[in-house]
Amino acid sequence: MRKIVVLIVLFIANSLFAQVKFEAEVSKNTLGLNERVRIEFSMNEDGDNFVPPNFEACGFRVVGGPSQSISETWINGRGSFLKTYTYVLLPLRKGNLIIKQALIEINGQYYKTLPIKITVTNAVNQPNDPNEPATVRADNNLYLVADISKTNPYVNEPITVVYKLYFSYNIGITNWQELNKPKYKDFWSQNIDIKQLVAEEGMFKGERYRYVVLRKTVLYPQKAGKLVIEPLALDIDCQVPRGRPNFFGQVQLVDDSKRVSAGSKIINVKPLPEAGKPASFTGAVGKFNFSVLPSKTTLKSGESLDLDIKVTGVGNLKLFNLPKPVVPSELEMYDPEHTENVSTPLSGMTGSISDRYTIIPQSKGNFPIKGLEFSYFDLTSGSYKTITSPNIVLNVLEGTNNSTNAVVNSSDEVAKKAVTPTKSFAFIKQKTNLENIASDDFLGSGLFYGLLCLPFLLIPAVIVFKKRKDTEDADIVGNRRKKSNALAKKYLSEAKKQINNKELFYIALEKAMHNFLKAKLNIETSEMSKDKITEILLSRKADSETVKEFITLTESCELARYAPSSSTLIQQDYDKAVEIISSLEKQIS
């Protein structure tokens, strides 16, 4: 019995000795923000597919490793194996940080380490070891500075922030990483690209330093008051000399690191003065020129013109709105096409912005467009300036009606009505029609029973209507044909009204075909050239023969106004237009 117990104990002990171990161990569990920690992942069996934790997500940056070591020993015929992965980590923030589990595969099984908690405190002083030779520290030789061009600007006045990294001649920069990017709350910002970092020389704290410009930013404050620019912070790896030069004048270099920050900056932004602020002021600050230019002032009804409203100069060009023109109701004006040609150097935005309006007159006459006002705040003089464009008069030579005559005709009509005799008391009835005030009750009346039975009588009619509706919906070809004909009649309804007036008929016909294109192809009248229409229709899979007929009919509308024609020819052109629009509606995808 005793022998059995001994065998069991030896078997359990042997199993324990053969147990796989995979552990993680750190050099210290509490460290300063500027200190480093070493972590080792060790195993007593050889494994594959080692997966370390995501150190960045855990709040650390790897500054050394991974390094791997393997040792294998034999003592009294018993072998031992140890494999280790080692990393050197630098904490990225203060607080209680957790290094998560690592993973490895050993003999077909997966093993994980336990999470490790590390407490990171404020940066600590790291005195030199008295037994080691003197070493230059990075603390007093490395600085990050934010140069601000102006700390008390107006709202929308540009300021610049230039971040410079100063370092002494004793150290060399090997690498850096941004810990915190600067944030510009309540500022409009634009970063200026730096294609290549170039080390320059300059004075800092009364001494000569080397420096590189890391970042340039142009800022436009958007509100008054104290605004905070949050800092840029860097983690910098560098090399510093250690000890004295050897016999050959060579200096031993050691790695060091430092975290630097430009610090928060306060900008006191002044509001724009209220005294003298024009009603037309929309926030423009700088120095500008303003112009309003029409592409032409003499045209025919139905033709289009472009009205360009443009501002050029230096200032917050992207941060204000251009004035909008007010036109008479006889002019059809479309939404503008906004264009910006602005560059942003270190001095601020410069260039131009413009709005282009397409205007189409609908009738004959002279139509004024009142001059526009553009106001801006001039930083040089500290006052508001207003530029007024001249009035524009459009002379429409031909059209469907004359606006002046329309006013005269309406006046004549009023005069005719004033002299037309009327019967002042014709509304007084000559005979009475008395009704008995006593009425029968509604309940039980014929109307009551009729309304009660009406829903039941409507059921057969609803069923018949539903069946007919389903049959019509199933007829896809017929529905498409009806839709195409309805669309053609919609656009050609005005032309049909003028079918007895040749000139007005062809004007309406041309406008109907243009409106059809605007609706189907989403293009403006100013873009309707023959080549452009042909290109777009063919790209939308329209039949080339139909497109050719459409262009031919459009071109003939202008000539047909003045050429002799009969009512038969006009009717044929109308029918042809209906056929073409119906065909295009079915063909365009």
SVG drawing of the C-alpha trace seen along z (x, -y; Angstrom):
<svg xmlns="http://www.w3.org/2000/svg" viewBox="-94 -107 138 109">
<polyline fill="none" stroke="black" stroke-width="0.4" points="0.0,0.0 2.9,-2.3 4.5,-1.7 1.2,-2.7 1.0,-6.0 4.6,-6.8 4.0,-6.1 0.9,-8.4 2.9,-11.2 5.7,-10.9 3.3,-10.9 1.6,-14.1 4.9,-15.8 6.1,-14.9 2.9,-16.3 3.4,-19.5 7.0,-19.8 5.8,-19.2 3.1,-21.9 3.4,-24.6 4.0,-28.2 3.5,-31.4 4.0,-34.6 4.5,-38.3 6.7,-40.3 7.6,-44.0 10.6,-45.7 8.5,-48.0 4.8,-48.7 5.1,-52.4 7.0,-54.9 7.1,-58.5 5.8,-59.8 9.4,-60.3 10.6,-56.9 10.7,-53.6 9.6,-50.1 10.8,-46.7 8.3,-43.9 9.3,-40.2 7.0,-37.4 8.6,-34.1 7.6,-30.4 9.0,-27.1 8.1,-25.4 8.9,-26.5 5.9,-28.1 4.9,-29.7 2.7,-32.6 3.4,-34.9 1.0,-37.9 1.9,-40.8 -0.6,-43.2 -1.5,-46.4 0.8,-48.6 -0.4,-51.9 -4.0,-51.0 -2.8,-50.3 -1.1,-53.7 2.5,-52.8 4.9,-53.3 7.5,-50.7 11.0,-52.4 13.0,-49.1 12.6,-45.6 11.3,-43.1 14.4,-41.1 14.3,-37.4 16.4,-35.1 16.4,-31.3 18.2,-29.2 18.3,-25.5 20.1,-23.7 20.5,-20.1 21.0,-19.3 21.3,-15.7 19.8,-14.5 16.8,-16.8 16.4,-19.5 14.9,-23.0 13.8,-25.4 13.2,-29.2 12.2,-31.5 11.7,-35.2 10.4,-38.2 11.5,-41.6 10.1,-45.1 11.0,-48.5 8.0,-50.8 7.5,-54.5 4.1,-55.6 2.0,-58.0 -0.2,-59.4 -0.6,-59.4 -3.0,-57.2 -3.5,-53.5 -2.7,-51.7 -3.4,-48.1 -1.1,-46.0 -3.4,-43.4 -2.8,-39.8 -0.3,-38.3 -1.1,-35.1 1.1,-32.2 0.5,-28.7 2.4,-25.8 1.9,-22.2 -1.3,-23.0 -2.8,-24.8 -3.2,-28.6 -2.0,-30.2 -2.5,-33.8 -0.7,-35.9 -2.5,-37.8 -3.1,-41.5 -0.6,-43.8 -1.5,-47.0 1.0,-49.9 0.7,-53.2 2.1,-56.2 2.8,-59.4 4.2,-62.9 7.6,-63.1 10.4,-62.6 13.9,-63.9 16.5,-61.5 19.9,-62.4 23.0,-61.1 24.8,-58.2 27.9,-59.6 29.8,-56.5 29.1,-57.2 30.7,-60.0 28.7,-63.2 26.0,-63.1 24.3,-65.9 20.6,-65.8 17.9,-66.7 15.9,-68.7 17.9,-71.9 18.7,-71.6 15.3,-71.0 12.3,-73.4 9.0,-73.6 7.8,-77.2 4.6,-78.5 5.2,-81.9 1.9,-83.9 1.8,-86.9 -0.9,-88.8 -2.6,-88.1 -5.4,-90.8 -6.9,-90.6 -10.4,-91.6 -13.0,-89.0 -12.1,-87.5 -8.6,-89.2 -6.0,-86.6 -3.2,-85.5 -0.5,-82.9 0.9,-80.3 4.3,-78.9 5.6,-75.9 9.4,-75.8 11.5,-73.1 14.7,-74.5 17.6,-72.2 21.2,-72.9 24.4,-71.8 25.0,-69.2 22.2,-66.8 20.8,-65.2 17.1,-64.5 16.4,-60.9 12.6,-60.8 9.5,-62.4 5.8,-61.6 2.8,-63.9 1.1,-63.2 -1.4,-66.0 -2.4,-67.9 -3.3,-71.6 -7.0,-72.3 -8.4,-75.6 -11.9,-75.9 -13.9,-78.9 -11.2,-79.5 -11.3,-78.9 -8.0,-77.3 -5.8,-76.4 -2.6,-74.4 0.2,-75.3 2.1,-72.3 5.8,-72.1 7.4,-69.9 10.8,-69.5 12.1,-70.2 15.2,-72.4 17.4,-73.1 18.2,-76.8 20.2,-78.8 18.7,-81.4 18.9,-83.0 16.8,-81.6 17.1,-82.6 20.2,-84.6 22.0,-81.6 22.5,-80.2 20.3,-77.2 19.3,-75.2 15.6,-75.0 13.2,-73.5 9.7,-74.7 7.2,-71.9 3.9,-73.4 2.4,-76.7 -1.3,-77.5 -3.4,-80.5 -6.3,-81.3 -9.4,-83.5 -11.2,-84.0 -14.9,-83.6 -16.1,-85.3 -15.0,-87.9 -13.5,-87.2 -10.7,-85.1 -10.1,-82.1 -7.7,-79.3 -5.4,-77.5 -4.7,-74.1 -1.0,-73.0 1.0,-70.9 2.9,-68.2 5.7,-66.0 7.5,-62.9 11.1,-63.3 13.9,-60.7 17.4,-62.1 21.0,-61.2 23.2,-63.1 27.0,-62.8 28.2,-60.9 31.5,-61.5 34.5,-63.0 35.9,-62.4 38.3,-59.5 41.9,-59.6 40.7,-59.9 38.2,-62.7 35.2,-60.5 32.2,-61.0 30.1,-58.2 26.4,-58.9 23.5,-57.5 19.8,-57.6 17.5,-59.9 14.0,-61.2 11.9,-64.2 8.3,-65.3 7.9,-68.9 4.8,-71.1 4.2,-74.5 1.7,-75.3 -1.8,-76.8 -2.1,-80.2 -4.7,-82.9 -6.0,-85.1 -8.0,-88.2 -10.3,-88.8 -11.8,-92.2 -15.4,-92.5 -15.9,-94.6 -17.2,-98.1 -21.0,-98.6 -20.6,-102.4 -20.9,-103.0 -21.7,-99.3 -23.6,-99.3 -26.8,-97.3 -25.2,-95.5 -22.3,-94.2 -22.1,-90.4 -18.8,-89.8 -16.1,-90.7 -12.9,-91.8 -9.8,-92.8 -9.3,-94.9 -11.5,-94.2 -12.7,-95.3 -16.3,-94.6 -17.8,-94.4 -21.2,-93.4 -20.9,-92.7 -23.5,-91.4 -22.5,-89.4 -24.7,-91.6 -27.4,-94.3 -29.3,-94.0 -31.0,-90.7 -34.2,-89.1 -36.9,-87.5 -36.0,-83.9 -32.2,-84.6 -30.0,-84.2 -27.4,-86.4 -24.9,-85.9 -24.6,-88.3 -21.2,-88.0 -20.9,-89.3 -17.3,-89.2 -15.1,-90.2 -11.3,-90.2 -8.7,-91.2 -7.1,-90.0 -9.2,-88.9 -11.6,-86.3 -12.9,-85.5 -14.4,-82.1 -16.2,-83.4 -18.9,-85.8 -21.8,-85.9 -22.0,-88.0 -25.0,-90.3 -27.9,-88.9 -29.4,-90.9 -33.1,-91.8 -34.6,-91.7 -38.1,-92.5 -40.7,-89.7 -40.4,-89.7 -36.8,-88.3 -36.4,-84.7 -33.3,-84.3 -31.7,-80.9 -29.7,-79.9 -26.0,-81.1 -22.9,-79.1 -20.4,-79.8 -16.7,-79.9 -13.7,-80.3 -10.2,-81.0 -8.5,-81.5 -5.0,-80.6 -4.0,-80.8 -0.3,-81.8 1.0,-82.7 -0.3,-86.3 -3.9,-85.1 -6.5,-84.4 -6.0,-86.1 -7.8,-85.7 -11.4,-86.1 -14.9,-84.6 -17.9,-85.1 -21.5,-84.2 -22.8,-83.8 -26.5,-84.2 -28.3,-83.1 -31.1,-85.5 -33.7,-85.0 -36.2,-87.8 -39.8,-86.6 -41.1,-89.7 -40.1,-92.8 -39.2,-96.1 -36.5,-97.8 -35.9,-96.3 -33.6,-97.9 -31.4,-95.9 -30.6,-98.1 -27.0,-98.5 -25.7,-96.3 -23.9,-97.3 -20.9,-95.4 -19.5,-96.5 -16.3,-95.3 -14.2,-96.3 -10.9,-97.7 -8.2,-96.6 -5.8,-99.3 -8.1,-102.3 -10.2,-100.5 -13.4,-101.6 -16.1,-100.2 -16.0,-100.8 -18.9,-100.4 -18.7,-99.9 -21.8,-100.4 -22.1,-99.0 -23.9,-101.1 -27.5,-100.3 -27.9,-98.0 -30.7,-98.4 -31.5,-95.4 -33.0,-96.2 -35.1,-93.3 -35.9,-94.0 -38.4,-91.2 -40.8,-89.2 -44.3,-87.8 -45.7,-91.2 -44.7,-94.7 -44.7,-95.5 -45.3,-99.3 -48.3,-98.5 -49.6,-96.2 -49.7,-99.0 -51.6,-101.3 -54.1,-98.6 -54.9,-97.9 -55.5,-101.6 -57.8,-101.8 -59.7,-98.8 -60.2,-100.5 -61.5,-103.6 -64.0,-101.6 -65.3,-100.0 -65.7,-103.3 -68.0,-104.7 -70.0,-101.5 -73.5,-102.0 -74.5,-99.5 -77.8,-98.7 -77.0,-99.8 -79.9,-97.9 -80.1,-94.9 -79.2,-92.6 -82.5,-93.4 -85.0,-90.6 -88.4,-91.5 -90.1,-88.3 -90.1,-86.4 -89.7,-82.7 -90.8,-81.9 -90.1,-78.5 -91.7,-76.9 -89.4,-77.1 -90.7,-73.8 -88.8,-70.9 -89.0,-67.1 -86.7,-65.1 -83.6,-63.8 -83.8,-60.4 -86.2,-58.2 -86.2,-60.4 -85.5,-59.3 -82.1,-61.1 -81.2,-59.2 -81.9,-55.7 -80.2,-56.8 -77.0,-57.7 -77.2,-54.5 -77.4,-52.3 -74.9,-54.2 -71.7,-52.4 -73.2,-49.0 -74.2,-50.3 -70.7,-51.6 -69.0,-48.2 -69.7,-46.7 -68.5,-50.0 -65.2,-49.9 -64.6,-46.3 -65.1,-47.1 -62.8,-50.1 -60.2,-48.1 -60.1,-45.4 -59.9,-48.0 -57.1,-49.8 -55.1,-46.5 -55.6,-45.8 -54.3,-49.3 -51.3,-48.9 -50.3,-45.6 -50.2,-47.3 -46.6,-48.6 -46.3,-49.6 -49.6,-51.4 -48.8,-53.3 -45.4,-54.4 -47.0,-55.6 -49.7,-57.6 -47.0,-59.1 -44.9,-60.2 -47.9,-61.8 -48.9,-63.6 -45.4,-65.0 -45.3,-66.2 -48.7,-67.8 -47.6,-69.4 -44.7,-71.2 -46.5,-71.9 -49.8,-73.2 -48.7,-76.9 -47.7,-76.3 -51.1,-74.7 -52.9,-77.8 -51.0,-80.0 -51.4,-77.7 -53.3,-80.4 -50.6,-83.0 -47.5,-81.9 -44.8,-84.0 -46.1,-83.3 -46.6,-79.6 -42.9,-79.1 -41.7,-81.1 -43.7,-78.9 -42.7,-75.7 -39.0,-76.6 -39.4,-77.4 -41.3,-74.1 -38.5,-72.1 -35.9,-73.9 -38.0,-73.4 -38.2,-69.7 -34.4,-69.4 -34.0,-71.4 -36.3,-69.0 -35.0,-65.8 -31.2,-66.5 -30.9,-68.9 -29.1,-71.6 -29.5,-75.4 -30.6,-77.4 -27.1,-79.0 -25.6,-75.6 -27.9,-74.6 -25.7,-74.6 -26.3,-72.2 -23.2,-70.1 -23.8,-70.0 -27.5,-68.8 -26.5,-66.2 -23.6,-64.9 -25.8,-64.6 -28.8,-63.0 -26.6,-60.4 -24.8,-59.6 -28.3,-59.0 -28.9,-56.3 -31.3,-58.4 -31.8,-57.3 -29.4,-59.3 -32.2,-59.8 -34.6,-61.2 -31.8,-63.5 -31.2,-64.8 -34.9,-65.5 -35.0,-67.4 -32.0,-69.6 -33.5,-70.3 -36.9,-71.3 -35.3,-73.5 -33.2,-75.3 -36.2,-75.8 -38.3,-77.5 -36.3,-80.7 -36.5,-80.8 -40.2,-79.8 -41.2,-83.0 -40.5,-85.1 -40.8,-82.6 -44.3,-82.2 -46.2,-79.2 -49.7,-77.8 -51.8,-76.5 -51.2,-73.0 -47.5,-73.4 -47.9,-74.7 -50.0,-71.8 -47.4,-69.4 -44.7,-71.0 -46.8,-70.7 -47.5,-67.0 -43.8,-66.5 -42.8,-68.1 -45.3,-65.8 -43.8,-62.8 -40.2,-63.7 -40.7,-64.6 -42.7,-61.3 -39.9,-59.3 -37.1,-61.0 -39.1,-60.4 -39.1,-56.7 -35.5,-56.5 -33.7,-58.6 -32.4,-56.4"/>
</svg>
